[in-house]
Amino acid sequence: MANEPTKVLLEESQIPRNWYNILPDLPKPPPPPLHPATLQPIGPDDLLPLFPADLIAQEVTRDRHVPIPEDVLDVYRLWRPTPLIRARRLEKSLSTPARIYYKYEGGSPSGSHKPNTAVPQAYYNARQGVRRLTTETGAGQWGSALAFACAQYGLACEIWMVRASYDQKPYRRSLMRAYGGTVHPSPSAVTTTGSRILAEDPGCPGSLGIAISEAVEVAGGHDDTRYALGSVLNHVLMHQTVIGEEALEQLAMLGETPDLIIGCAGGGSNFAGLVFPFLREKLAGRMAPVLRAVEPAACPSLTRGVYAYDYGDSAGFTPLLKMHTLGHTFVPDPIHAGGLRYHGMAPLLSHIYELGMVEAVAKNQSECFKAGLRFARTEGIVPAPEPTHALAETIAEALRCAETGEPKVIVTAVCGHGHFDLPAYEGHLAGHLEDVPLPQERIDTALAQLPAA
Ligand SMILES: *Cc1c(COP(=O)(O)O)cnc(C)c1O
């Protein structure tokens, strides 16, 4: 035991040279996005007002490997490869025979996995001559990642931040501004969509769906502006596969084969990024890990949503996406895991879930914060509220192993640190965080407004 390594580091030269696209390895392709007016599959041209051509090409490519441009690798080198760490002290505190590994993405400039896609998105936009990117942000992780990435390539960055988080996380706002970004609370009075929502409900806490509508509205109205999405789309999930590719390599160096891989899922990007390379290995018969997504009980798109065509945003500007959804008008309670408050799940991950290749469970935030504290007190890292969902399930599984004596190898991702989320931890420590049940009728009301497709 004393000789076994605690953390596995790779050399800079071992940063993956390609992103992995899982599409060609699936038994059947996911249903296409539809044009909301014609209900016909959208073509690449329909997306040109919002995204640069290179990213649209990546959205639909059937190439298994997509080369990472040198200019992107150069920025990745600031924090990649990221470490894979054996959570030995957590294991000990649980008296579990399980071996727990976590891939730590909190060492990136903005403190989460989000720069893995923010950097290439800013790069491809800058290369096409775009001058400004607009986006939404929940907890502020995506907004700060994109503001950092825009600063690398000389782009302006304008961010709509979900009101609940704008108020809860003032230092995330400051970080976005430090990187040169402009931040609006959402709903905001600067867009038509935001003004309409504020007129109906001046105290609206906002949602990712509303913030997306605002950012899309502004990008669609300006020639030099495009929109960037931090999760959900195929190209975003693909950019995140650097996480899983590195983890595969690191586990191989240890001679370990995972039995169970657990990740938190909001839009699905860090989960897919960790899991898809392992799913490729599983489909090829080289390993057989169980793959499990953990979502918040307050926004359970996989476990309580339906698999249907729905809008990606609240106002209905986006194409219709076939995905697990709670309905685009669903506004989740303002839990602290702001990055998990999205009404839908990535269409690609939803499809893979429908194929029975991944499992899903939902957790209440009090269990998650407890897990976050246990992790902080054993491993030393205060995790962001989002990955505490994965840690809660990891701990539950490790405790099951303690009962059965099974020495499972569990791999999870701590996809961000929680240094900007300390007020949420304060609330938990003071006993102020309550688990609010989500009545079925709230889901039913939102699902009644699904578009007819
Ligand atoms: C954005 C974010 C999430 C949720 O997004 P996914 O696309 O599901 O990964 C989870 N954790 C952190 C730290 C985030 O910043």
The ligand as an ORCA input file, in Angstrom:
! r2SCAN-3c Opt
* xyz 0 1
  C     -21.336     23.424    -15.700
  C     -20.949     22.490    -14.679
  C     -21.628     21.279    -14.519
  C     -22.828     20.876    -15.327
  O     -22.640     20.777    -16.699
  P     -22.385     19.422    -17.426
  O     -22.509     19.779    -18.877
  O     -23.460     18.449    -17.020
  O     -21.044     18.962    -17.071
  C     -21.180     20.419    -13.562
  N     -20.139     20.730    -12.774
  C     -19.462     21.876    -12.885
  C     -18.318     22.153    -11.971
  C     -19.847     22.799    -13.844
  O     -19.171     23.931    -13.983
*
